[in-house]
Amino acid sequence: MSVCVLDQDLEGRVVGVSGLEYTVETTTGFLMKFSRKELISMPEQGIPVSNYEVAQIKHQKQEKKPRKQLAPPKKERDAPQMEVDLHIHQLTGARGLSNYDMLQIQLDTAERQLHFAIAKKIQKVVFIHGVGAGVLKEELTYLFKRYEGIRFYDADYKKYGMGATEVYLSQGAQIAL
């Protein structure tokens, strides 16, 4: 029986079968062993292969190729793993709070979220504080300096403008007492 080998440019005829292994003598005279799944029987009398059979061969070749896993786009790789919006209207619906009360709510939220990120070993957190007079940003700086294993910078200007701080938590970051 004449055969050709999938994924290789080899043709020949089967000269022996041993269990699940077929011995094929190639057209160049070499003896090679293949499993049945690697072989396709060819017409003996030189009848041309139909388009249907060609399509089946291509389909079998495509099934064997492992699919490559695509890396996430650069934007997704660089995206922060956690964002915390500290705008007061995002945190509470209460109106008529004093500036001191609003600042305390924002700082308590920032500290609670920072503890959460440390506990869950989240490496990158962006705190969105807005521009304003800069009081909240300064208080956040004071808060972050109390922790070991934390580095912080202005966040991506294109995405947040000047109103956000990006915090990197190293493996050894610990909750400040």
Rosetta blueprint (number, residue, H / E / L):
1 M L
2 S E
3 V E
4 C E
5 V E
6 L L
7 D L
8 Q L
9 D L
10 L L
11 E E
12 G E
13 R E
14 V E
15 V E
16 G E
17 V E
18 S E
19 G L
20 L L
21 E E
22 Y E
23 T E
24 V E
25 E E
26 T E
27 T L
28 T L
29 G L
30 F L
31 L E
32 M E
33 K E
34 F E
35 S E
36 R H
37 K H
38 E H
39 L E
40 I E
41 S E
42 M L
43 P L
44 E L
45 Q L
46 G L
47 I L
48 P L
49 V L
50 S L
51 N H
52 Y H
53 E H
54 V H
55 A H
56 Q H
57 I H
58 K H
59 H H
60 Q H
61 K H
62 Q H
63 E H
64 K H
65 K L
66 P L
67 R L
68 K L
69 Q L
70 L L
71 A L
72 P L
73 P L
74 K H
75 K H
76 E H
77 R H
78 D H
79 A L
80 P L
81 Q L
82 M E
83 E E
84 V E
85 D E
86 L L
87 H L
88 I H
89 H H
90 Q H
91 L H
92 T L
93 G L
94 A L
95 R L
96 G L
97 L L
98 S L
99 N H
100 Y H
101 D H
102 M H
103 L H
104 Q H
105 I H
106 Q H
107 L H
108 D H
109 T H
110 A H
111 E H
112 R H
113 Q H
114 L H
115 H H
116 F H
117 A H
118 I H
119 A H
120 K L
121 K L
122 I L
123 Q L
124 K E
125 V E
126 V E
127 F E
128 I E
129 H L
130 G L
131 V L
132 G L
133 A L
134 G L
135 V H
136 L H
137 K H
138 E H
139 E H
140 L H
141 T H
142 Y H
143 L H
144 F H
145 K H
146 R L
147 Y L
148 E L
149 G L
150 I E
151 R E
152 F E
153 Y E
154 D E
155 A L
156 D L
157 Y H
158 K H
159 K H
160 Y H
161 G L
162 M L
163 G L
164 A E
165 T E
166 E E
167 V E
168 Y E
169 L E
170 S L
171 Q L
172 G L
173 A L
174 Q L
175 I L
176 A L
177 L L
